[in-house]
Structures are given as C-alpha cells and as structure tokens.
C-alpha cells in the first residue's frame, strides 16, 4: 500500500511538472509576451526595457526556473491581458465560480438523484428511457452551455 501511494504521488508530481512546462511554453509559443505589455507604437527601447523588467531577455530554461520558483512562493505572475496579478483575478472570480458549482450540485441532487432512483426502480419503462435520455443530453452538452 505504501508503495502504491508513493507511486501515485510520483505520477501526480510528474503530471504537475508536465502541465507547468506545457503552460509555460504555450505562453511563449504564441509570440513575444513583451509585445503585449507595451503600448502600440512603442519604441524598440521600450520593448527591450519591458523584456529586461520581466526577465524575458533570459534563456527559456532560466525563465522556466524563475516561473517555478515564483509558483512555490505563491506568486502566479501578472496577467498580460488584464495587467493585474493573476492571484487577484483568481480571487475576484472565485465567488462566482463557487456559486455556479453549488448551483450545479444542487441541481444534480434535486433532479438527477430522484430521476436515477425512479429509473432504477422502474426498469424498461418510459421513466427509465427518459432518465437515460436526460443523462445523455446532460453529458453531451458543451460545458459553456450549461
């Protein structure tokens, strides 16, 4: 059992490492992040200053090391789009996300569980078919519709 738990922890850490590498490099693949931070029509010197300020003039391996070190300190960085700290954006959206999660959980408890119980008790009836159809529709809907 101890070996199994250690193996699962190892796989989890490996997954987190691969996820962090993927996120880091996808941000860099889309173009120079410094271009997003300067005003339109900024001079080349302004662009170089932004690169130095955010460490974008460093090699990618050094940038990734800084990214990981910042994550361990709890610094999620700055949003290029909103120009605010990512943690502040996360905290500002957390109440709405929790409200949506609670509403979805209540809906599944109030509608899904009774429908499942009735469909299980009345096998091969229209309740069973309706329950299956309702479940399949719910599962096949894109998450942005729900």
Backbone as a printed PyTorch tensor [residue, N CA C, xyz], in Angstrom:
tensor([[[  0.8210,  -1.1960,   0.0000],
         [  0.0000,   0.0000,   0.0000],
         [  0.8690,   1.2650,   0.0000]],

        [[  1.9340,   1.2140,   0.8120],
         [  2.8310,   2.3590,   0.8920],
         [  3.4740,   2.6270,  -0.4730]],

        [[  3.8480,   1.5570,  -1.1360],
         [  4.4630,   1.6770,  -2.4570],
         [  3.4760,   2.2690,  -3.4660]],

        [[  2.2330,   1.8370,  -3.3970],
         [  1.1920,   2.3460,  -4.2940],
         [  0.9950,   3.8480,  -4.0940]],

        [[  0.9210,   4.2730,  -2.8380],
         [  0.7200,   5.7000,  -2.5380],
         [  1.9030,   6.5190,  -3.0430]],

        [[  3.1150,   6.0310,  -2.8020],
         [  4.2980,   6.7520,  -3.2890],
         [  4.3210,   6.8390,  -4.8110]],

        [[  3.9200,   5.7640,  -5.4690],
         [  3.8710,   5.7740,  -6.9330],
         [  2.8340,   6.7810,  -7.4250]],

        [[  1.6720,   6.8280,  -6.7770],
         [  0.6340,   7.7850,  -7.1760],
         [  1.0980,   9.2230,  -6.9490]],

        [[  1.7820,   9.4690,  -5.8530],
         [  2.3200,  10.8080,  -5.5980],
         [  3.3520,  11.1650,  -6.6690]],

        [[  4.1960,  10.2110,  -7.0290],
         [  5.1810,  10.4430,  -8.0870],
         [  4.5290,  10.7720,  -9.4190]],

        [[  3.4770,  10.0240,  -9.7780],
         [  2.7540,  10.3120, -11.0210],
         [  2.0920,  11.6890, -10.9630]],

        [[  1.5780,  12.0500,  -9.7980],
         [  0.9460,  13.3670,  -9.6570],
         [  1.9680,  14.4760,  -9.8470]],

        [[  3.1370,  14.3130,  -9.2330],
         [  4.1830,  15.3240,  -9.3930],
         [  4.6620,  15.4100, -10.8390]],

        [[  4.7850,  14.2630, -11.4930],
         [  5.1740,  14.2570, -12.9030],
         [  4.1210,  14.9590, -13.7630]],

        [[  2.8570,  14.7150, -13.4600],
         [  1.7740,  15.3820, -14.2010],
         [  1.8220,  16.8870, -13.9990]],

        [[  2.0510,  17.3240, -12.7590],
         [  2.1480,  18.7590, -12.4910],
         [  3.3420,  19.3780, -13.2170]],

        [[  4.4520,  18.6610, -13.2610],
         [  5.6250,  19.1560, -13.9770],
         [  5.3330,  19.3050, -15.4670]],

        [[  4.7390,  18.2810, -16.0660],
         [  4.4010,  18.3500, -17.4920],
         [  3.3850,  19.4560, -17.7710]],

        [[  2.4240,  19.6290, -16.8730],
         [  1.4410,  20.6940, -17.0350],
         [  2.1080,  22.0640, -16.9700]],

        [[  3.0150,  22.2490, -16.0160],
         [  3.6840,  23.5490, -15.9010],
         [  4.5600,  23.8330, -17.1190]],

        [[  5.2560,  22.8170, -17.6270],
         [  6.0800,  23.0010, -18.8330],
         [  5.1910,  23.3610, -20.0170]],

        [[  4.0640,  22.6630, -20.1480],
         [  3.1440,  22.9280, -21.2610],
         [  2.6020,  24.3480, -21.1920]],

        [[  2.1400,  24.7620, -20.0220],
         [  1.5960,  26.1180, -19.8720],
         [  2.6740,  27.1520, -20.1740]],

        [[  3.8530,  26.9630, -19.5980],
         [  4.9340,  27.9240, -19.8020],
         [  5.2780,  28.0750, -21.2780]],

        [[  5.4450,  26.9600, -21.9730],
         [  5.8710,  27.0500, -23.3640],
         [  4.7440,  27.4670, -24.2970]],

        [[  3.4940,  27.1730, -23.9770],
         [  2.4020,  27.6640, -24.8180],
         [  2.2840,  29.1830, -24.7410]],

        [[  2.5640,  29.7480, -23.5800],
         [  2.5520,  31.2110, -23.4690],
         [  3.6580,  31.8000, -24.3340]],

        [[  4.8070,  31.1400, -24.3860],
         [  5.9320,  31.6600, -25.1630],
         [  5.7820,  31.3940, -26.6570]],

        [[  5.0990,  30.3260, -27.0450],
         [  4.9510,  29.9750, -28.4610],
         [  4.0650,  30.9760, -29.1920]],

        [[  3.1110,  31.5570, -28.5000],
         [  2.1590,  32.4580, -29.1510],
         [  2.7860,  33.7730, -29.5840]],

        [[  4.0010,  34.0150, -29.1970],
         [  4.6680,  35.2500, -29.5860],
         [  5.4200,  35.8310, -28.4080]],

        [[  5.9820,  36.9890, -28.6160],
         [  6.7550,  37.6560, -27.5780],
         [  5.8000,  38.2980, -26.5780]],

        [[  5.7910,  37.8580, -25.3120],
         [  4.8880,  38.4570, -24.3280],
         [  5.1560,  39.9420, -24.1010]],

        [[  6.3780,  40.3890, -24.3550],
         [  6.7000,  41.8020, -24.1560],
         [  5.8990,  42.6890, -25.0980]],

        [[  5.5830,  42.1860, -26.2740],
         [  4.8030,  42.9660, -27.2450],
         [  3.4080,  43.2550, -26.6940]],

        [[  2.8700,  42.3230, -25.9060],
         [  1.5470,  42.5320, -25.3180],
         [  1.5660,  43.5710, -24.2060]],

        [[  2.7320,  43.7930, -23.6020],
         [  2.8240,  44.6880, -22.4570],
         [  3.1140,  46.1360, -22.8270]],

        [[  3.6650,  46.3730, -24.0100],
         [  3.9770,  47.7520, -24.3980],
         [  2.7880,  48.3690, -25.1270]],

        [[  2.7530,  49.6660, -25.0960],
         [  1.6980,  50.3940, -25.8000],
         [  1.9170,  50.2760, -27.3060]],

        [[  0.8440,  50.3110, -28.0890],
         [  1.0110,  50.2840, -29.5490],
         [  1.8690,  51.4640, -30.0100]],

        [[  2.7930,  51.1800, -30.8860],
         [  3.6740,  52.2220, -31.4050],
         [  4.8490,  52.5340, -30.4930]],

        [[  5.1170,  51.6930, -29.4900],
         [  6.2310,  51.9320, -28.5720],
         [  7.5550,  51.7160, -29.2960]],

        [[  8.5700,  52.3750, -28.7860],
         [  9.8880,  52.2700, -29.4240],
         [ 10.5450,  50.9300, -29.0890]],

        [[ 11.6090,  50.6510, -29.8220],
         [ 12.3540,  49.3990, -29.6000],
         [ 12.9950,  49.4020, -28.2110]],

        [[ 13.4030,  50.5830, -27.7460],
         [ 13.9980,  50.6900, -26.4090],
         [ 12.9750,  50.3480, -25.3250]],

        [[ 11.7370,  50.7900, -25.5140],
         [ 10.6800,  50.4570, -24.5540],
         [ 10.4530,  48.9490, -24.5000]],

        [[ 10.4790,  48.3250, -25.6640],
         [ 10.2930,  46.8760, -25.7410],
         [ 11.4260,  46.1430, -25.0150]],

        [[ 12.6600,  46.6030, -25.2130],
         [ 13.8060,  45.9850, -24.5290],
         [ 13.7200,  46.1980, -23.0220]],

        [[ 13.2600,  47.3700, -22.5950],
         [ 13.1210,  47.6450, -21.1660],
         [ 12.0980,  46.6920, -20.5270]],

        [[ 10.9860,  46.4630, -21.2130],
         [  9.9640,  45.5320, -20.7120],
         [ 10.5370,  44.1180, -20.6410]],

        [[ 11.2820,  43.7270, -21.6470],
         [ 11.8950,  42.3840, -21.6430],
         [ 12.8400,  42.2160, -20.4520]],

        [[ 13.6630,  43.2430, -20.1840],
         [ 14.5720,  43.1710, -19.0380],
         [ 13.7930,  43.1650, -17.7260]],

        [[ 12.7620,  44.0070, -17.6390],
         [ 11.9830,  44.1340, -16.4030],
         [ 11.3190,  42.8090, -16.0150]],

        [[ 10.8010,  42.0820, -16.9820],
         [ 10.1020,  40.8290, -16.7050],
         [ 10.9810,  39.5940, -16.9180]],

        [[ 12.2560,  39.7950, -17.2160],
         [ 13.1700,  38.6670, -17.3910],
         [ 12.9740,  37.9170, -18.6890]],

        [[ 12.3330,  38.5490, -19.6630],
         [ 12.0750,  37.8910, -20.9430],
         [ 13.3000,  37.8840, -21.8500]],

        [[ 14.3700,  38.5690, -21.4140],
         [ 15.6120,  38.5520, -22.1830],
         [ 16.5020,  37.3700, -21.7860]],

        [[ 16.1140,  36.6350, -20.7570],
         [ 16.8510,  35.4570, -20.2880],
         [ 16.5620,  34.2560, -21.1880]],

        [[ 17.4350,  33.2360, -21.1660],
         [ 17.1310,  31.9960, -21.9010],
         [ 15.8600,  31.3440, -21.3450]],

        [[ 15.1770,  30.5590, -22.1760],
         [ 13.9090,  29.9510, -21.7640],
         [ 14.0450,  29.0750, -20.5240]],

        [[ 15.1630,  28.3690, -20.3910],
         [ 15.3580,  27.4970, -19.2260],
         [ 15.4180,  28.3350, -17.9480]],

        [[ 16.1010,  29.4740, -17.9980],
         [ 16.1890,  30.3630, -16.8410],
         [ 14.8090,  30.9540, -16.5420]],

        [[ 14.0780,  31.3380, -17.5820],
         [ 12.7220,  31.8640, -17.3860],
         [ 11.8240,  30.8190, -16.7360]],

        [[ 11.9360,  29.5680, -17.1790],
         [ 11.1210,  28.4940, -16.6040],
         [ 11.4830,  28.2690, -15.1320]],

        [[ 12.7690,  28.3020, -14.8160],
         [ 13.1950,  28.1690, -13.4180],
         [ 12.6140,  29.2750, -12.5530]],

        [[ 12.6190,  30.4950, -13.0620],
         [ 12.0080,  31.6110, -12.3370],
         [ 10.5100,  31.4390, -12.1850]],

        [[  9.8750,  30.9000, -13.2190],
         [  8.4330,  30.6300, -13.1930],
         [  8.0960,  29.6350, -12.0870]],

        [[  8.8640,  28.5440, -12.0050],
         [  8.6280,  27.5200, -10.9830],
         [  8.9190,  28.0780,  -9.5890]],

        [[ 10.0140,  28.8350,  -9.4440],
         [ 10.3440,  29.4270,  -8.1450],
         [  9.2350,  30.3700,  -7.6880]],

        [[  8.6910,  31.1500,  -8.6080],
         [  7.5870,  32.0550,  -8.2660],
         [  6.3460,  31.2810,  -7.8460]],

        [[  6.0710,  30.1700,  -8.5280],
         [  4.9130,  29.3530,  -8.1570],
         [  5.0460,  28.8250,  -6.7350]],

        [[  6.2460,  28.3890,  -6.3560],
         [  6.4530,  27.8790,  -4.9980],
         [  6.3210,  28.9810,  -3.9520]],

        [[  6.5770,  30.2200,  -4.3350],
         [  6.3840,  31.3460,  -3.4200],
         [  4.9330,  31.8210,  -3.3940]],

        [[  4.1020,  31.2680,  -4.2600],
         [  2.6980,  31.6780,  -4.3150],
         [  2.4440,  32.8320,  -5.2630]],

        [[  3.4490,  33.2330,  -6.0130],
         [  3.3100,  34.3200,  -6.9790],
         [  2.9240,  33.7160,  -8.3270]],

        [[  1.6890,  33.9320,  -8.7510],
         [  1.2130,  33.3690, -10.0100],
         [  1.5280,  34.2550, -11.2070]],

        [[  2.1600,  35.3790, -10.9550],
         [  2.5670,  36.2490, -12.0520],
         [  1.5410,  37.3220, -12.3610]],

        [[  1.7570,  37.9710, -13.4770],
         [  0.9290,  39.0840, -13.9220],
         [  0.1970,  38.6840, -15.1950]],

        [[ -1.0670,  39.0310, -15.2710],
         [ -1.8430,  38.7680, -16.4730],
         [ -1.4260,  39.7560, -17.5560]],

        [[ -1.0600,  39.2150, -18.7160],
         [ -0.6960,  40.0930, -19.8210],
         [ -1.9160,  40.8310, -20.3420]],

        [[ -3.0740,  40.2130, -20.2620],
         [ -4.2900,  40.8020, -20.8140],
         [ -4.8590,  41.8770, -19.8890]],

        [[ -5.0140,  41.5510, -18.6000],
         [ -5.6330,  42.4850, -17.6570],
         [ -4.6250,  43.3790, -16.9450]],

        [[ -3.3450,  43.0330, -17.0280],
         [ -2.2670,  43.8060, -16.4070],
         [ -2.4370,  43.9310, -14.8980]],

        [[ -2.9240,  42.8720, -14.2880],
         [ -3.0480,  42.7910, -12.8340],
         [ -2.5000,  41.4350, -12.3920]],

        [[ -2.1780,  41.2830, -11.1060],
         [ -1.7030,  39.9760, -10.6380],
         [ -2.7570,  38.8880, -10.8500]],

        [[ -2.3030,  37.7210, -11.2750],
         [ -3.2080,  36.6090, -11.5720],
         [ -3.9560,  36.1740, -10.3150]],

        [[ -3.2900,  36.2080,  -9.1530],
         [ -3.9520,  35.7830,  -7.9220],
         [ -5.1430,  36.6810,  -7.6010]],

        [[ -5.0200,  37.9890,  -7.8640],
         [ -6.1540,  38.8990,  -7.6520],
         [ -7.3020,  38.5620,  -8.5980]],

        [[ -6.9870,  38.2460,  -9.8460],
         [ -8.0270,  37.8360, -10.7940],
         [ -8.7150,  36.5650, -10.3170]],

        [[ -7.9110,  35.6250,  -9.8270],
         [ -8.4500,  34.3620,  -9.3120],
         [ -9.4060,  34.6340,  -8.1500]],

        [[ -8.9780,  35.4580,  -7.1980],
         [ -9.8240,  35.7480,  -6.0370],
         [-11.0920,  36.5000,  -6.4220]],

        [[-11.0110,  37.3640,  -7.4190],
         [-12.1980,  38.1260,  -7.8150],
         [-13.2340,  37.2500,  -8.5020]],

        [[-12.7900,  36.1660,  -9.1160],
         [-13.7200,  35.2790,  -9.8260],
         [-14.1470,  34.0670,  -9.0020]],

        [[-13.4980,  33.8440,  -7.8810],
         [-13.7930,  32.6790,  -7.0530],
         [-15.2280,  32.6490,  -6.5320]],

        [[-15.7980,  33.7500,  -6.0390],
         [-17.1870,  33.6760,  -5.5470],
         [-18.1830,  33.2500,  -6.6220]],

        [[-18.0240,  33.7500,  -7.8300],
         [-18.9420,  33.3740,  -8.9100],
         [-18.7750,  31.9010,  -9.2900]],

        [[-17.5280,  31.4410,  -9.2870],
         [-17.2740,  30.0300,  -9.6020],
         [-17.8780,  29.1180,  -8.5430]],

        [[-17.7270,  29.4970,  -7.2730],
         [-18.3110,  28.6910,  -6.1960],
         [-19.8300,  28.6890,  -6.2690]],

        [[-20.4220,  29.8290,  -6.5850],
         [-21.8730,  29.9040,  -6.7270],
         [-22.3530,  28.9870,  -7.8470]],

        [[-21.6480,  29.0000,  -8.9580],
         [-22.0020,  28.1300, -10.0780],
         [-21.8500,  26.6560,  -9.7040]],

        [[-20.7850,  26.3190,  -8.9740],
         [-20.5670,  24.9290,  -8.5600],
         [-21.6520,  24.4660,  -7.5970]],

        [[-22.0270,  25.3150,  -6.6570],
         [-23.0850,  24.9550,  -5.6990],
         [-24.4170,  24.8020,  -6.4210]],

        [[-24.7140,  25.6910,  -7.3600],
         [-25.9700,  25.5840,  -8.1150],
         [-26.0090,  24.2880,  -8.9210]],

        [[-24.8950,  23.9230,  -9.5360],
         [-24.8430,  22.6730, -10.3040],
         [-25.0100,  21.4660,  -9.3940]],

        [[-24.4000,  21.5160,  -8.2210],
         [-24.5210,  20.4080,  -7.2730],
         [-25.9590,  20.2760,  -6.7790]],

        [[-26.5890,  21.3940,  -6.4590],
         [-27.9870,  21.3450,  -6.0110],
         [-28.8990,  20.8170,  -7.1090]],

        [[-28.6590,  21.2500,  -8.3410],
         [-29.4650,  20.7660,  -9.4550],
         [-29.3210,  19.2610,  -9.6080]],

        [[-28.0880,  18.7740,  -9.5160],
         [-27.8850,  17.3290,  -9.6690],
         [-28.5050,  16.5600,  -8.5150]],

        [[-28.4930,  17.1250,  -7.3210],
         [-29.1150,  16.4500,  -6.1820],
         [-30.6330,  16.4380,  -6.2910]],

        [[-31.2060,  17.5720,  -6.6730],
         [-32.6670,  17.6940,  -6.7060],
         [-33.2720,  16.9760,  -7.9040]],

        [[-32.6160,  17.0140,  -9.0470],
         [-33.1840,  16.4330, -10.2630],
         [-32.5560,  15.0770, -10.5940]],

        [[-31.2440,  15.0030, -10.5570],
         [-30.5570,  13.8080, -11.0300],
         [-30.7530,  12.5800, -10.1700]],

        [[-30.6210,  12.7260,  -8.8710],
         [-30.7340,  11.5560,  -7.9950],
         [-32.1450,  10.9800,  -7.9930]],

        [[-33.1960,  11.7940,  -7.8230],
         [-34.5400,  11.2010,  -7.9000],
         [-34.8360,  10.5640,  -9.2620]],

        [[-34.3950,  11.2010, -10.3300],
         [-34.6110,  10.6170, -11.6600],
         [-33.8970,   9.2770, -11.7790]],

        [[-32.6860,   9.1940, -11.2700],
         [-31.9440,   7.9410, -11.3010],
         [-32.5940,   6.8560, -10.4650]],

        [[-33.1100,   7.2210,  -9.3080],
         [-33.7770,   6.2340,  -8.4500],
         [-35.0430,   5.7110,  -9.1170]],

        [[-35.8490,   6.6240,  -9.6470],
         [-37.0920,   6.2020, -10.3140],
         [-36.7740,   5.3290, -11.5220]],

        [[-35.7580,   5.7120, -12.3020],
         [-35.3860,   4.9200, -13.4780],
         [-34.8710,   3.5420, -13.0720]],

        [[-34.1980,   3.4490, -11.9270],
         [-33.6900,   2.1550, -11.4720],
         [-34.8080,   1.2600, -10.9560]],

        [[-35.8040,   1.8640, -10.3210],
         [-36.9230,   1.0800,  -9.7820],
         [-37.8530,   0.6320, -10.9020]],

        [[-38.0640,   1.4710, -11.8770],
         [-38.9900,   1.1670, -12.9810],
         [-38.2050,   0.8610, -14.2540]],

        [[-37.5060,  -0.2410, -14.2400],
         [-36.6660,  -0.6500, -15.3670],
         [-37.5360,  -0.9380, -16.5900]],

        [[-37.0400,  -0.5200, -17.7660],
         [-37.6980,  -0.7310, -19.0590],
         [-39.0650,  -0.0630, -19.1580]],

        [[-39.2390,   1.0580, -18.4910],
         [-40.4590,   1.8600, -18.6440],
         [-40.0550,   3.1820, -19.2800]],

        [[-41.0490,   4.0440, -19.4980],
         [-40.7200,   5.3310, -20.0970],
         [-39.9010,   6.1870, -19.1310]],

        [[-40.0190,   5.9670, -17.8140],
         [-39.1840,   6.6760, -16.8410],
         [-37.7080,   6.3290, -17.0520]],

        [[-37.4520,   5.0420, -17.2660],
         [-36.0870,   4.5720, -17.4960],
         [-35.5150,   5.2010, -18.7670]],

        [[-36.2840,   5.1830, -19.8330],
         [-35.8300,   5.7660, -21.1060],
         [-35.6280,   7.2700, -20.9830]],

        [[-36.5710,   7.9460, -20.3280],
         [-36.4490,   9.3980, -20.1530],
         [-35.2250,   9.7400, -19.3060]],

        [[-34.9760,   8.9460, -18.2790],
         [-33.7970,   9.1780, -17.4380],
         [-32.5060,   9.0150, -18.2120]],

        [[-32.4450,   7.9800, -19.0460],
         [-31.2410,   7.7620, -19.8630],
         [-31.0380,   8.8990, -20.8600]],

        [[-32.1280,   9.3000, -21.5040],
         [-32.0350,  10.3930, -22.4840],
         [-31.6040,  11.6860, -21.7990]],

        [[-32.2020,  11.9800, -20.6470],
         [-31.8630,  13.1860, -19.8910],
         [-30.3820,  13.1680, -19.4940]],

        [[-29.9060,  12.0100, -19.0310],
         [-28.5000,  11.8910, -18.6280],
         [-27.5680,  12.0560, -19.8270]],

        [[-27.9110,  11.4250, -20.9450],
         [-27.0650,  11.5450, -22.1350],
         [-27.0400,  12.9720, -22.6730]],

        [[-28.1860,  13.6360, -22.6490],
         [-28.2140,  15.0360, -23.0860],
         [-27.3570,  15.9070, -22.1770]],

        [[-27.4540,  15.6640, -20.8840],
         [-26.6480,  16.4380, -19.9420],
         [-25.1610,  16.2190, -20.1250]],

        [[-24.7770,  14.9880, -20.3970],
         [-23.3580,  14.6850, -20.5850],
         [-22.8180,  15.1790, -21.9220]],

        [[-23.6680,  15.2150, -22.9400],
         [-23.1840,  15.5850, -24.2660],
         [-23.2090,  17.0870, -24.5220]],

        [[-23.8430,  17.8580, -23.6480],
         [-23.8780,  19.3100, -23.8280],
         [-22.4990,  19.9150, -23.5860]],

        [[-22.0850,  20.8540, -24.4000],
         [-20.8230,  21.5490, -24.1180],
         [-20.9230,  22.2880, -22.7860]],

        [[-19.8140,  22.3520, -22.0780],
         [-19.8370,  22.9450, -20.7380],
         [-20.1910,  24.4290, -20.7580]],

        [[-19.9210,  25.1320, -21.8580],
         [-20.2530,  26.5530, -21.8900],
         [-21.7460,  26.7950, -22.0800]],

        [[-22.5270,  25.7570, -22.3960],
         [-23.9780,  25.8960, -22.4910],
         [-24.6420,  25.7430, -21.1340]],

        [[-24.0140,  24.9710, -20.2830],
         [-24.6310,  24.6150, -19.0050],
         [-24.5820,  25.7650, -18.0410]]])
